[in-house]
Amino acid sequence: QKTATVGIVGAGFAGIRAASILQAAGVDYIVLEASDRVGGRVRQTEILPYGGANLGPNKEFVELGANWVQGLTGNPIYDLVKTCGLNGTPQNWDSVITFDEAGKPLPDNKIPWRQFDTAMKCAASTVKQAIESNAYGDLDVRAAYRVCGWNPVKPIDYAVEWYSVNFEWSETAEMISSRFTQPDNVYSDFEDADIFANQQTELGLAKLVTCLASRSNVTSNKIKLNTKVTSFAITNQDKVTVKTTGDTYTFDYVINTMPIGHLQRNLDTLFPTSLITPAKRAALMQFRMGTYTKIFLKFESTFWDPTTQFILQAPNNGASNTLLWQSLNPSSGGFLPGSNILFMTASLTDVMAASIENLSDEQILQNMIQRLQQIYPQANTTSPYRLIGYVIPRWYTNDLFGGSFTNWPAGMGLDAYELWRAPVGTPDSLARPGKILFSGEAACRRMNGYMSGGYGAGERSANQILKALGKFAGDPDENICERKLTSNGKPLGNKARGSGRAV
Ligand SMILES: Cc1cc2nc3c(=O)[nH]c(=O)nc-3n(C[C@H](O)[C@H](O)[C@H](O)COP(=O)(O)OP(=O)(O)OC[C@H]3O[C@@H](n4cnc5c(N)ncnc54)[C@H](O)[C@@H]3O)c2cc1C
């Protein structure tokens, strides 16, 4: 069968959530997915052996993509955690050892945690209120913090900022909009807590996506795997034709959940120019896809404190050179005790991401080890400290994604945002619902960049189509992506914390 009322492109959280709603409403649909699996950017992978090491019969898995459920109560992803069952543990952001740029551990009283915390809270309240009262259009996060008295100068200042800003948004403070990221809506709309997933099966955290599908009766015959969409067109009869690497499909509507990084690189072959106005094209190109890179290193045994969760390494060569290592050893709460896995988190964008990802695995590992040796000289020298396993993701150079997740860039206003995600394919391309809807995490205004964003965007798009079909009485914007009030009527968005150190 090559026709349905709705075609859904992508089988990540957004695509499967959209399918679950259409399924419940009795509207026929087909999901077209380029890869050979369901889950998209939620993906588990196995630790690979290094240097001929024998890792034994028990496989160890780590998450290549999403790892944390940020914001618990009220978060639909957390509801899936509870109903589908997921191994995970609360992350303790205060469990951190910090090293200065010379590789010396720093006592807490030498680290400006409190000064940064004060600035962050001020940016999320005082500056935010000024912006929203239209005193200014937008400020980048660097400027908002500066207004609040935070002027990083020393390497340790940048490290402290990195722990809250770059780590969460995968961008530097200069790049990010303070209007749309301060505070972080996932923590302020939902509960200010998170969990780190540690599901030791082939599926990992993607279990939540497959569980959502099976729980909603989205059966595998509705999902066409290995089916990459190559172009869209609208016929004179107002149908959408979708060409794929195999067949051509015809739909009344399409929910397109392709990551914006894929769209940005392939827009001109995917869409006829008549469908994408120059203004829409510019807005779509303006939205930012960061690259969040987690490089997992498994050693014979630990040379770091096995009870601490994070190791923060101040930059020794420019501010962006901060490193954050996370240990999977702490036994408190379900990480991977005894695994001796340390992973390095880096936020890399564009050229930086490409330059790292184009190196060989061996070159990347040698770079990582060199940095690690600045704080732990014994790393990978002799037994029992040798490197025996690793995982290196490459999200930026993967054309299906073009990075890891989106960030709201400083200076991008709501009008441009609405324009990028506006449906196309009606005489007025800004009219809703249009024929081809732009969905996925990037199209979730309050939660872009998160699993909840994918889920919320898919839900909103499906409800927009149901509304057009006369099958939905509510307002599609009454969902986590758009709403401005909590269910008890309290205004949202006034809490400042999230990941990073509390003081
Ligand atoms: C490294 C990393 C870390 C992250 N950390 C977190 C985290 O801790 N917490 C959190 O909440 N979120 C995190 N995220 C973000 C989160 O994973 C995403 O926001 C969310 O999974 C996006 O869901 P989606 O359905 O919108 O997109 P996706 O999951 O990307 O689904 C889109 C699908 O479209 C498919 N596709 C692309 N092009 C085509 C085509 N031409 N034809 C057909 N199919 C196509 C892709 O294969 C993919 O399956 C992280 C992501 C990454 C990569």
The ligand as an SDF file (V2000), in Angstrom:
LIG
                    3D

 53 58  0  0  0  0  0  0  0  0999 V2000
   24.2260   13.0360   21.5250 C   0  0  0  0  0  0  0  0  0  0  0  0
   22.8210   13.4380   21.8880 C   0  0  0  0  0  0  0  0  0  0  0  0
   22.4960   13.6800   23.2150 C   0  0  0  0  0  0  0  0  0  0  0  0
   21.2070   14.0360   23.5560 C   0  0  0  0  0  0  0  0  0  0  0  0
   20.8780   14.1730   24.8770 N   0  0  0  0  0  0  0  0  0  0  0  0
   19.5860   14.3400   25.2200 C   0  0  0  0  0  0  0  0  0  0  0  0
   19.1860   14.2200   26.5680 C   0  0  0  0  0  0  0  0  0  0  0  0
   20.0060   13.9370   27.4420 O   0  0  0  0  0  0  0  0  0  0  0  0
   17.8760   14.4210   26.8730 N   0  0  0  0  0  0  0  0  0  0  0  0
   16.9410   14.7030   25.9220 C   0  0  0  0  0  0  0  0  0  0  0  0
   15.7620   14.8500   26.2520 O   0  0  0  0  0  0  0  0  0  0  0  0
   17.2890   14.7820   24.6270 N   0  0  0  0  0  0  0  0  0  0  0  0
   18.5810   14.5950   24.2610 C   0  0  0  0  0  0  0  0  0  0  0  0
   18.9320   14.6000   22.9440 N   0  0  0  0  0  0  0  0  0  0  0  0
   17.9480   15.0550   21.9520 C   0  0  0  0  0  0  0  0  0  0  0  0
   16.8910   14.0180   21.6460 C   0  0  0  0  0  0  0  0  0  0  0  0
   17.4950   12.7960   21.3560 O   0  0  0  0  0  0  0  0  0  0  0  0
   16.0940   14.5130   20.4480 C   0  0  0  0  0  0  0  0  0  0  0  0
   15.6170   15.8190   20.7010 O   0  0  0  0  0  0  0  0  0  0  0  0
   14.8750   13.6550   20.1330 C   0  0  0  0  0  0  0  0  0  0  0  0
   15.1820   12.2810   20.2170 O   0  0  0  0  0  0  0  0  0  0  0  0
   14.3980   14.0370   18.7460 C   0  0  0  0  0  0  0  0  0  0  0  0
   13.2820   13.2660   18.3500 O   0  0  0  0  0  0  0  0  0  0  0  0
   12.6760   13.5100   16.9110 P   0  0  0  0  0  0  0  0  0  0  0  0
   11.6650   12.4710   16.6920 O   0  0  0  0  0  0  0  0  0  0  0  0
   12.3000   14.9330   16.7630 O   0  0  0  0  0  0  0  0  0  0  0  0
   13.9070   13.3100   15.8940 O   0  0  0  0  0  0  0  0  0  0  0  0
   14.7320   11.9880   15.5860 P   0  0  0  0  0  0  0  0  0  0  0  0
   14.7990   11.1050   16.7600 O   0  0  0  0  0  0  0  0  0  0  0  0
   16.0190   12.4380   14.9920 O   0  0  0  0  0  0  0  0  0  0  0  0
   13.8540   11.2570   14.4690 O   0  0  0  0  0  0  0  0  0  0  0  0
   13.9040   11.6780   13.1330 C   0  0  0  0  0  0  0  0  0  0  0  0
   14.0100   10.4490   12.2570 C   0  0  0  0  0  0  0  0  0  0  0  0
   13.9900   10.8810   10.8920 O   0  0  0  0  0  0  0  0  0  0  0  0
   14.7880    9.9920   10.1520 C   0  0  0  0  0  0  0  0  0  0  0  0
   15.1380   10.6360    8.8960 N   0  0  0  0  0  0  0  0  0  0  0  0
   16.0380   11.6290    8.6680 C   0  0  0  0  0  0  0  0  0  0  0  0
   16.0640   11.9290    7.3590 N   0  0  0  0  0  0  0  0  0  0  0  0
   15.1540   11.1280    6.7470 C   0  0  0  0  0  0  0  0  0  0  0  0
   14.7310   10.9650    5.3970 C   0  0  0  0  0  0  0  0  0  0  0  0
   15.2510   11.6970    4.4150 N   0  0  0  0  0  0  0  0  0  0  0  0
   13.7800   10.0530    5.1400 N   0  0  0  0  0  0  0  0  0  0  0  0
   13.2360    9.2960    6.1180 C   0  0  0  0  0  0  0  0  0  0  0  0
   13.6220    9.3990    7.4120 N   0  0  0  0  0  0  0  0  0  0  0  0
   14.5660   10.3130    7.7230 C   0  0  0  0  0  0  0  0  0  0  0  0
   15.9820    9.7230   11.0640 C   0  0  0  0  0  0  0  0  0  0  0  0
   16.6390    8.5180   10.7270 O   0  0  0  0  0  0  0  0  0  0  0  0
   15.3100    9.6590   12.4440 C   0  0  0  0  0  0  0  0  0  0  0  0
   14.9940    8.3270   12.8020 O   0  0  0  0  0  0  0  0  0  0  0  0
   20.2130   14.1950   22.5590 C   0  0  0  0  0  0  0  0  0  0  0  0
   20.5280   13.9250   21.2230 C   0  0  0  0  0  0  0  0  0  0  0  0
   21.8090   13.5330   20.8940 C   0  0  0  0  0  0  0  0  0  0  0  0
   22.1170   13.1850   19.4680 C   0  0  0  0  0  0  0  0  0  0  0  0
  1  2  1  0
  2  3  1  0
  2 52  2  0
  3  4  2  0
  4  5  1  0
  4 50  1  0
  5  6  2  0
  6  7  1  0
  6 13  1  0
  7  8  2  0
  7  9  1  0
  9 10  1  0
 10 11  2  0
 10 12  1  0
 12 13  2  0
 13 14  1  0
 14 15  1  0
 14 50  1  0
 15 16  1  0
 16 17  1  0
 16 18  1  0
 18 19  1  0
 18 20  1  0
 20 21  1  0
 20 22  1  0
 22 23  1  0
 23 24  1  0
 24 25  2  0
 24 26  1  0
 24 27  1  0
 27 28  1  0
 28 29  2  0
 28 30  1  0
 28 31  1  0
 31 32  1  0
 32 33  1  0
 33 34  1  0
 33 48  1  0
 34 35  1  0
 35 36  1  0
 35 46  1  0
 36 37  1  0
 36 45  1  0
 37 38  2  0
 38 39  1  0
 39 40  1  0
 39 45  2  0
 40 41  1  0
 40 42  2  0
 42 43  1  0
 43 44  2  0
 44 45  1  0
 46 47  1  0
 46 48  1  0
 48 49  1  0
 50 51  2  0
 51 52  1  0
 52 53  1  0
M  END
$$$$
